[in-house]
Amino acid sequence: MVDKDSSTAPNTTHFGYKQVAVEDKVRLVAEVFSSVAGSYDIMNDLMSFGVHRLWKRHFVTTAAVRPGSSVLDLAGGTGDIARLLLPRVGLAGKVVLSDINPEMLAVGRARMEDQGLVKGLEYVLANAEKLPFEDNSFDAVTIAFGLRNVTDKDAALKEMYRVLKPGGQVNILEFSRVNSKTLEKLYEIYSFSLLPKIGAIVAKDEDSYRYLAESIRKHPDQETLAGMLRDAGFANVSYENMTNGVVAIHRGYHV
C-alpha cells in the first residue's frame, strides 16, 4: 500500500506535510538527498548532538549478524552502517551497500575507499520497492533512517522479506514516536524551529531539512510499523525504543 493518510487523495502521497502525486515523490526525495549528500554526515552530528553514532552502533551490535553473513544495507547513504557491519561479517562475509540516490552512494563509496575499506563490499543503486536481487539472497537486511523516505513502505517491506533467506532478520532503525510529553514538546520546537535553520547555515538548504523534520512526523509509529512488518510476512516482530522513543529499532524474521 502506498504511504497515505486519511486525508490523502487517490494517487497522491505525502512529501513531508505536502500532498504530491505518487510518481513525483521519488524524484522529490532524490532532490533532497542530492542536495544534502555532501553535508549529510556533519548534519547528522549536529542534528543529534552526535547521539546518532550511539544509536547506529547499538543497532548493528544487537543485530543477528555474524562472521560469514551476507547483509544488504538499504538506504546505506554515506556508509555509516556498512562500516560497522564489515568487521562483524568478517572476511568470509559481505555487505552490499545500496541506495536509490547516486550522489549519496558515490559519497559513501568514496569515504569507504578513502579508509581502505574495499574487501567484502559491493555497491548497488537500487529502489527498495523493487530490489534487483534473487529470492533468499541475504542473511540480514538493514535500513537506518531510510524507510520513512520510501513511498510504498509495504512494497519495500515485502521486498526485504523476499530477498532474505529463511531464518534471516530484517533490522530497521528509524525515528519514531516520543513517549515523553515533556520531551515531545522540546523535540517539536527543535525540529521545526532550529533544525531548518541549522540546515540553512551548514548545508545551505533550509527546505530539505524542513522536509526531513516533517517526514519524521508522517512516519508510522512503533505499533503501526510492527503491524506492517507482520503483514509483510515477518515473524517474531519486536521493537526497542531508544531515547524515549525518539528512535526505535524494529526487527523481524523470515520464516
C-alpha positions, 0 to 999 in steps of 0.5 A: 500500500502506498504511504497515505493518510486519511486525508490523502487523495487517490494517487497522491502521497505525502512529501513531508506535510505536502500532498504530491502525486505518487510518481513525483515523490521519488524524484522529490526525495532524490532532490533532497538527498542530492542536495544534502549528500555532501553535508549529510554526515556533519548534519547528522552530528549536529542534528543529534548532538552526535547521539546518532553514532550511539544509536547506529552502533547499538543497532548493528551490535544487537543485530543477528549478524555474524562472521560469514553473513551476507547483509544488504544495507538499504538506504546505506547513504554515506556508509555509516552502517556498512562500516560497522557491519564489515568487521562483524561479517568478517572476511568470509562475509559481505555487505552490499551497500545500496541506495536509490540516490547516486550522489549519496552512494558515490559519497559513501563509496568514496569515504569507504575507499578513502579508509581502505575499506574495499574487501567484502563490499559491493555497491548497488543503486537500487529502489527498495520497492523493487530490489534487483536481487534473487529470492533468499539472497541475504542473511540480514537486511538493514535500513537506518533512517531510510524507510520513512523516505520510501513511498510504498513502505509495504512494497519495500517491506515485502521486498526485504522479506523476499530477498532474505533467506529463511531464518534471516532478520530484517533490522530497521532503525528509524525515528519514531514516536516520543513517549515523553510529553515533556520531551515531545514538546522540546523535540517539536520546537527543535525540529521545526524551529532550529533544525531548518535553520541549522540546515540553512547555515551548514548545508545551505538548504533550509527546505530539505531539512524542513522536509526531513523534520516533517517526514519524521512526523508522517512516519508510522509509529512503533505499533503501526510499523510492527503491524506492517512488518507482520503483514509483510510476512515477518515473524517474531516482530519486536521493537526497542525504543531508544531515547524515549522513543525518539528512535526505535529499532524494529526487527523481524524474521523470515520464516 
